[in-house]
Structures are given as structure tokens and as C-alpha cells.
Amino acid sequence: MGEPKGAARKGVRTALHPDPQPADNRRITGWLHIRAPHGAQPSALSTCECGRHRRAFGKARVLALIDDHAAHRETCPLRSSQEGRPAA
């Protein structure tokens, strides 16, 4: 059997992102992605590892989602269950 030829032999390059975990062992649990292209309707996506996933379209709804995303930081079960608890 011969070697594969062409692209299969060369393989496909992939780009792996570095682990975003900082040196103090914190980890990212929530994301807020806002898009506001010039001349188009703004949109936003709020995602959290706890399962929360919200989208908004239009300026007023995007602004409301930004506030909602910030408020979720205080009520997220992934954050509130770990902060302020004594070590096991």
C-alpha cells in the first residue's frame, strides 16, 4: 500500500486557541457578544455555561440584554455556589 497523495497526505492545519484560564485559576463561564455593523440592526448574544442562552435584536433589546447579562452574574448558579463558601 502506498502513501496517501495530495491533501490527505499533507493534512489540514488547525488553529487551536490557548486555554483562556488565567494564572489565578479563574475560568470564563459567561460571554456577551455584541454586533453593531454600520447601517444595520445591532444584535447581541449572551451565553453562560450554566445553560443560559439569550439573543436580542435591535438597539433597545440589545441594551436590555446587556443589563440582563450583568444581572445574571449575581444569580448564576455556577458563580454563586462557589463564592463565599468555606473550603471543604
Phi and psi in degrees as a GROMACS rama.xvg file:
@    title "Ramachandran Plot"
@    xaxis  label "Phi"
@    yaxis  label "Psi"
@TYPE xy
-93.4815  173.871  GLY-2
-74.4675  147.879  GLU-3
-61.885  149.743  PRO-4
-111.095  158.279  LYS-5
74.3458  -142.226  GLY-6
-64.2315  -34.0525  ALA-7
-63.6924  -36.4094  ALA-8
-71.9383  -38.4497  ARG-9
-76.0789  -27.1716  LYS-10
81.2627  174.092  GLY-11
-115.388  129.37  VAL-12
-74.5542  139.036  ARG-13
-124.169  150.683  THR-14
-109.21  117.16  ALA-15
-98.598  132.144  LEU-16
-80.9562  142.856  HIS-17
-66.6194  155.239  PRO-18
-63.6817  123.072  ASP-19
-78.4081  10.0565  PRO-20
-74.198  121.174  GLN-21
-71.566  171.909  PRO-22
-64.5006  -23.8391  ALA-23
-88.9832  17.6231  ASP-24
67.7005  15.0098  ASN-25
-73.6871  159.893  ARG-26
-139.484  152.904  ARG-27
-78.6903  126.928  ILE-28
-118.325  -18.1642  THR-29
-135.191  148.311  GLY-30
-131.853  143.554  TRP-31
-128.775  113.752  LEU-32
-112.651  120.313  HIS-33
-118.111  132.161  ILE-34
-122.079  129.184  ARG-35
-139.318  71.9374  ALA-36
-64.0053  146.326  PRO-37
-60.2623  124.185  HIS-38
80.5295  7.43161  GLY-39
-125.078  167.147  ALA-40
-70.9241  129.41  GLN-41
-70.4864  153.956  PRO-42
-141.46  157.476  SER-43
-144.819  151.27  ALA-44
-133.358  124.203  LEU-45
-114.6  121.158  SER-46
-130.672  143.699  THR-47
-138.806  147.861  CYS-48
-66.6225  -12.769  GLU-49
-75.7558  -6.63612  CYS-50
111.884  -5.60497  GLY-51
-74.9104  132.417  ARG-52
-147.663  111.252  HIS-53
-130.143  147.031  ARG-54
-128.398  151.957  ARG-55
-144.117  145.49  ALA-56
-130.636  136.62  PHE-57
98.1172  149.541  GLY-58
-58.127  -49.7627  LYS-59
-63.3482  -42.1102  ALA-60
-71.5234  -35.126  ARG-61
-65.0677  -43.6364  VAL-62
-61.8285  -38.4747  LEU-63
-66.6639  -38.0079  ALA-64
-67.7188  -34.9643  LEU-65
-60.5132  -46.0786  ILE-66
-64.2224  -41.0547  ASP-67
-64.2063  -39.6047  ASP-68
-62.9865  -43.3143  HIS-69
-64.3154  -39.9547  ALA-70
-68.0209  -32.4957  ALA-71
-63.3501  -28.5249  HIS-72
-57.0957  -31.8154  ARG-73
-81.0038  -23.9728  GLU-74
-111.559  -2.32762  THR-75
-62.9405  129.121  CYS-76
-65.0653  -25.0679  PRO-77
-72.181  -31.1404  LEU-78
-89.3099  -45.4846  ARG-79
-72.9757  -25.0536  SER-80
-78.6574  -14.8041  SER-81
-107.863  -29.9772  GLN-82
-80.4853  134.522  GLU-83
81.4265  1.3887  GLY-84
-90.5597  143.828  ARG-85
-69.4126  151.991  PRO-86
-66.5475  145.786  ALA-87
